Amino acid sequence: MNELEFLAGLRDLPLHPGARGLKDDCAVLEFGSETLILTHDMMAEGTHFEPEANMADVAWKLVAMNLSDLASKGAEPIGVLVGVSLGRDDTGFLSGLRDALSVYNVPLLGGDTIAATGASTFGITAVGRATHKPVPSRRGSKTGDAIYVTGIIGRAMLGFEGHKQHFEAFHRPQPMLSEGYALAPMVSAMMDISDGLLLDAWRMARASEVSYRLNPELIPVADSARMDDCLRWGDDYELLFTADPARELPVPATQIGKVELQANASLFLGGTALTEPGSLGYRHG
């Protein structure tokens, strides 16, 4: 089964209402006056990092990618649970885990360790609390909204390829937590960019049942000569969101397009309709 087939199978299981139909980045659970945000991400050797990777960087990135999901909900981290496959420079992994949790002031809640043969696999469940309700989701973009992105797209790709000025963008990304807090009260939809700007824009447009028209001349990319690669590569962990263009943004961001209602496609890059999501970014399986 590929990723989409497996997700379809999961949606046939009994789902909690907070799972949002498994069509969002996080689960949202209401408890009295509080709203908890839960997310889980994994990394596997050979898929997300090379066998020779610095395990301190792997641990940092594992924390960052989970906190990035919380950022897209405007959530304040409460803590994390960690799943660790022992045997791949465990001391280095602990060092990177300590660095990331200390920098973002996120305590460890617990987790599990295993000793396994084969490729190493690591996972984190991050728990946060909503700072604003309603909690932002992938749904909600409205015709006439502007489409925005924080930061520069494609820096992680260049960091992976060894460009020193972009090294940390791939190996030690920075989750946009403060930006997420500030944006949560004003966005109509928001998610973080993990699998490529084009694929994640397509997902948001589909979830909102609208069309996104991106202007390629406006998208800030790390290498204009390789724009196509920058838009599809992923791992940027910037925030993609839509909002009323008349509202002043509380954080630096670039308007890269507008929300429309078109019958023939969910995503346009300039005048070109992008109708094959399998070619837009990274997907498992």
Backbone torsions as a table, in degrees:
resi	resn	phi	psi	omega
1	MET	NA	141.4	172.3
2	ASN	-88.4	-180.0	-174.5
3	GLU	-61.0	-44.2	-177.9
4	LEU	-65.8	-39.0	178.3
5	GLU	-65.5	-41.5	180.0
6	PHE	-66.2	-41.9	177.5
7	LEU	-61.9	-38.3	177.6
8	ALA	-62.3	-38.9	176.7
9	GLY	-65.6	-39.7	177.9
10	LEU	-62.8	-35.0	-178.5
11	ARG	-69.7	-12.7	174.8
12	ASP	-83.6	-9.1	178.8
13	LEU	-83.5	162.8	175.9
14	PRO	-62.1	120.8	-177.1
15	LEU	-111.1	139.0	171.5
16	HIS	-72.4	144.8	177.6
17	PRO	-55.7	-30.5	179.9
18	GLY	-69.0	-12.2	178.8
19	ALA	-73.5	-10.1	179.2
20	ARG	53.3	35.8	178.4
21	GLY	67.5	16.3	-176.8
22	LEU	57.3	31.1	-179.8
23	LYS	-113.2	14.1	-179.2
24	ASP	-130.8	179.9	-177.6
25	ASP	-81.5	-23.6	-172.0
26	CYS	-141.6	161.8	168.3
27	ALA	-92.2	146.0	-177.5
28	VAL	-124.9	113.7	-175.4
29	LEU	-116.8	126.1	179.0
30	GLU	-89.6	128.4	174.9
31	PHE	-132.9	95.5	-177.6
32	GLY	61.0	-123.7	-179.4
33	SER	-86.8	-4.9	-178.4
34	GLU	-103.1	151.4	173.6
35	THR	-125.2	119.2	178.9
36	LEU	-93.2	143.3	177.9
37	ILE	-117.8	125.7	-178.5
38	LEU	-125.2	139.1	177.9
39	THR	-146.8	156.6	178.9
40	HIS	-142.8	128.1	176.2
41	ASP	-131.8	152.7	-178.1
42	MET	-126.8	159.7	171.7
43	MET	-135.2	138.2	-178.7
44	ALA	-126.4	138.2	176.2
45	GLU	-60.3	134.0	179.9
46	GLY	91.0	-17.7	177.0
47	THR	-111.0	-50.4	-177.7
48	HIS	-104.7	-19.3	177.3
49	PHE	-152.1	151.5	-177.8
50	GLU	-78.4	156.4	179.3
51	PRO	-56.4	-28.8	-179.1
52	GLU	-91.9	8.9	-176.3
53	ALA	-62.5	148.8	173.7
54	ASN	-69.9	117.5	-174.0
55	MET	-70.0	-21.8	173.5
56	ALA	-65.6	-40.0	176.8
57	ASP	-67.2	-38.4	178.8
58	VAL	-60.8	-45.5	-179.9
59	ALA	-63.9	-43.8	178.1
60	TRP	-57.1	-49.0	-175.9
61	LYS	-64.9	-36.2	178.4
62	LEU	-61.1	-43.0	175.9
63	VAL	-65.1	-47.4	-174.3
64	ALA	-61.8	-41.0	-176.7
65	MET	-68.3	-31.2	175.8
66	ASN	-74.6	-41.9	177.0
67	LEU	-65.2	-29.4	177.6
68	SER	-63.8	-37.9	175.4
69	ASP	-62.9	-41.4	176.6
70	LEU	-63.1	-39.3	179.1
71	ALA	-58.5	-37.8	-178.1
72	SER	-68.7	-12.6	175.8
73	LYS	-105.0	4.1	-175.9
74	GLY	64.7	30.2	-173.0
75	ALA	-95.2	147.4	174.9
76	GLU	-93.8	122.8	-178.7
77	PRO	-62.5	137.9	173.9
78	ILE	-101.7	-40.8	179.9
79	GLY	173.9	177.5	-178.9
80	VAL	-135.5	151.3	168.4
81	LEU	-112.4	137.9	-171.5
82	VAL	-120.0	133.0	172.3
83	GLY	-109.5	123.3	-171.7
84	VAL	-127.2	130.7	170.4
85	SER	-92.9	108.1	-172.6
86	LEU	-70.2	153.6	171.2
87	GLY	120.1	-11.2	-178.4
88	ARG	-111.3	81.1	-179.6
89	ASP	49.8	65.6	-177.7
90	ASP	-61.4	-34.3	178.7
91	THR	-63.9	-43.4	178.0
92	GLY	-63.6	-41.3	179.0
93	PHE	-61.2	-44.7	178.2
94	LEU	-60.2	-38.9	-179.9
95	SER	-62.9	-46.9	179.2
96	GLY	-66.9	-36.8	177.7
97	LEU	-63.1	-44.0	178.6
98	ARG	-62.6	-43.2	179.7
99	ASP	-58.0	-50.7	-175.2
100	ALA	-66.7	-45.1	-178.9
101	LEU	-65.2	-33.6	178.9
102	SER	-71.2	-45.7	-178.3
103	VAL	-60.6	-41.2	-176.3
104	TYR	-97.9	6.1	175.4
105	ASN	54.4	48.8	-178.5
106	VAL	-116.3	119.0	-179.0
107	PRO	-80.3	154.5	174.6
108	LEU	-83.1	130.5	179.8
109	LEU	-96.4	-23.4	-176.9
110	GLY	147.3	-154.5	179.1
111	GLY	147.8	-148.0	-176.8
112	ASP	-153.4	150.9	174.0
113	THR	-125.9	145.9	174.8
114	ILE	-135.9	156.8	169.6
115	ALA	-108.8	115.3	-173.0
116	ALA	-129.3	152.9	172.8
117	THR	-91.2	158.4	179.6
118	GLY	87.0	-160.5	-175.0
119	ALA	-65.7	141.0	179.3
120	SER	-77.0	143.1	178.8
121	THR	-134.3	138.7	-178.9
122	PHE	-133.3	148.3	178.5
123	GLY	-145.5	154.6	175.7
124	ILE	-136.8	135.9	166.1
125	THR	-105.3	121.2	179.4
126	ALA	-105.5	138.2	180.0
127	VAL	-119.0	131.7	178.3
128	GLY	-136.7	174.1	174.7
129	ARG	-121.3	140.1	-179.3
130	ALA	-67.1	138.6	174.0
131	THR	-99.3	-9.5	179.1
132	HIS	-151.5	142.2	174.3
133	LYS	-126.9	138.0	5.7
134	PRO	-71.1	149.5	179.9
135	VAL	-72.5	130.4	179.1
136	PRO	-55.7	149.0	177.6
137	SER	-138.4	-179.2	174.3
138	ARG	-71.9	-22.5	-179.1
139	ARG	-88.8	157.5	172.0
140	GLY	122.5	-12.7	178.0
141	SER	-60.5	137.3	-178.0
142	LYS	-119.5	149.1	175.9
143	THR	-53.5	129.6	-178.0
144	GLY	99.5	-16.6	175.6
145	ASP	-63.9	154.0	170.9
146	ALA	-92.7	151.1	177.4
147	ILE	-105.6	130.7	-176.3
148	TYR	-127.7	158.6	171.7
149	VAL	-141.6	142.4	172.7
150	THR	-86.3	155.5	170.8
151	GLY	67.7	-159.3	-176.8
152	ILE	-120.1	131.2	-175.7
153	ILE	-88.5	135.6	176.7
154	GLY	102.9	-3.2	-179.6
155	ARG	-65.4	-36.7	179.5
156	ALA	-63.2	-40.0	177.9
157	MET	-58.5	-46.4	-179.3
158	LEU	-68.6	-35.3	176.0
159	GLY	-63.7	-40.2	176.7
160	PHE	-62.6	-35.7	-178.9
161	GLU	-79.6	-4.1	174.0
162	GLY	103.7	6.9	177.1
163	HIS	-71.1	115.9	-169.7
164	LYS	-60.1	-38.4	-176.8
165	GLN	-68.0	-14.7	179.4
166	HIS	-115.4	13.3	-174.7
167	PHE	-54.4	-50.3	-174.5
168	GLU	-69.0	-25.0	-179.7
169	ALA	-60.0	-33.6	177.0
170	PHE	-92.4	-46.5	-171.6
171	HIS	-83.2	-31.6	-179.6
172	ARG	-139.4	67.2	-178.4
173	PRO	-64.4	157.5	-177.4
174	GLN	-111.0	111.2	176.6
175	PRO	-64.7	140.8	-172.8
176	MET	-88.8	59.5	-174.0
177	LEU	-65.7	-50.0	-178.1
178	SER	-65.2	-35.9	176.9
179	GLU	-64.6	-40.2	178.7
180	GLY	-62.7	-42.7	176.9
181	TYR	-57.3	-47.4	-174.6
182	ALA	-67.6	-35.1	-175.0
183	LEU	-83.7	-25.8	-173.0
184	ALA	-51.4	-39.8	-177.8
185	PRO	-73.3	-12.7	-171.3
186	MET	-120.6	-11.1	-177.0
187	VAL	-81.7	153.3	171.6
188	SER	-93.4	-25.5	174.8
189	ALA	-158.5	151.4	-179.4
190	MET	-160.6	144.9	171.6
191	MET	-154.3	165.7	175.5
192	ASP	-93.3	155.2	-177.1
193	ILE	-94.5	105.0	179.3
194	SER	-116.1	-31.7	-174.4
195	ASP	-110.5	15.3	179.9
196	GLY	112.8	138.3	-177.6
197	LEU	-57.3	-44.8	-176.1
198	LEU	-65.2	-46.4	-178.4
199	LEU	-65.9	-42.2	-178.8
200	ASP	-70.8	-33.7	173.8
201	ALA	-64.6	-41.3	177.1
202	TRP	-60.3	-43.0	180.0
203	ARG	-62.2	-44.0	179.8
204	MET	-66.2	-41.3	179.1
205	ALA	-62.8	-44.1	179.3
206	ARG	-63.0	-43.6	-179.4
207	ALA	-62.7	-34.5	-178.7
208	SER	-87.6	-7.1	-179.5
209	GLU	59.0	44.1	176.2
210	VAL	-135.4	-174.4	175.2
211	SER	-117.8	139.9	173.2
212	TYR	-104.6	130.2	173.1
213	ARG	-113.4	109.8	179.6
214	LEU	-92.7	139.6	176.3
215	ASN	-98.8	108.9	-175.5
216	PRO	-61.2	-24.2	-180.0
217	GLU	-74.1	-16.7	-177.7
218	LEU	-98.5	-17.2	-173.7
219	ILE	-74.2	122.4	179.8
220	PRO	-78.0	114.1	-178.8
221	VAL	-120.0	154.7	-176.2
222	ALA	-74.5	-24.4	-179.6
223	ASP	-144.4	101.5	-175.5
224	SER	-63.4	-25.3	178.7
225	ALA	-72.6	-15.6	-179.6
226	ARG	-125.6	41.1	-176.4
227	MET	-54.7	-44.6	-177.1
228	ASP	-58.0	-44.4	178.1
229	ASP	-64.4	-43.2	-179.4
230	CYS	-58.6	-39.2	-175.6
231	LEU	-75.4	-19.4	-175.5
232	ARG	-109.1	-17.3	-167.3
233	TRP	-71.2	-46.5	178.0
234	GLY	92.1	-169.4	-179.9
235	ASP	68.3	19.1	-177.1
236	ASP	-81.7	-33.7	179.9
237	TYR	56.1	31.4	167.6
238	GLU	-86.4	170.9	179.8
239	LEU	-101.1	131.2	174.3
240	LEU	-108.2	127.1	-176.8
241	PHE	-152.0	162.1	175.0
242	THR	-121.2	149.0	-177.8
243	ALA	-161.1	164.8	174.9
244	ASP	-62.2	122.7	-177.3
245	PRO	-65.4	-15.3	179.9
246	ALA	-80.4	-13.8	-177.2
247	ARG	-87.5	141.4	177.5
248	GLU	-78.8	131.6	-178.3
249	LEU	-76.9	141.5	178.5
250	PRO	-84.6	-6.8	-178.5
251	VAL	-137.2	158.2	175.4
252	PRO	-64.6	130.2	177.7
253	ALA	-160.2	160.4	-178.3
254	THR	-114.3	130.1	173.9
255	GLN	-76.4	123.3	-174.2
256	ILE	-117.5	1.6	-179.8
257	GLY	172.1	-165.9	-178.5
258	LYS	-143.5	159.1	180.0
259	VAL	-94.1	129.7	-179.3
260	GLU	-127.9	178.3	173.3
261	LEU	-123.6	99.7	-179.2
262	GLN	-120.5	142.2	-174.9
263	ALA	-83.2	-23.0	-168.4
264	ASN	-98.3	-7.2	180.0
265	ALA	-166.5	157.4	176.8
266	SER	-92.1	-23.3	-174.9
267	LEU	-138.1	133.5	175.2
268	PHE	-125.2	138.4	170.9
269	LEU	-111.6	102.1	-169.4
270	GLY	65.2	-126.5	179.4
271	GLY	-93.2	4.3	-175.9
272	THR	-98.7	124.7	175.6
273	ALA	-79.5	128.8	178.4
274	LEU	-103.5	105.6	-170.5
275	THR	-112.1	-0.3	-179.7
276	GLU	-114.3	90.7	-175.5
277	PRO	-61.2	-24.8	179.6
278	GLY	-63.2	-18.5	-179.2
279	SER	-102.7	3.9	-171.9
280	LEU	-90.2	-20.5	-177.0
281	GLY	-177.2	-160.4	-174.6
282	TYR	-87.7	130.5	174.0
283	ARG	-136.0	146.6	178.9
284	HIS	-82.8	141.7	173.8
285	GLY	80.9	NA	NA
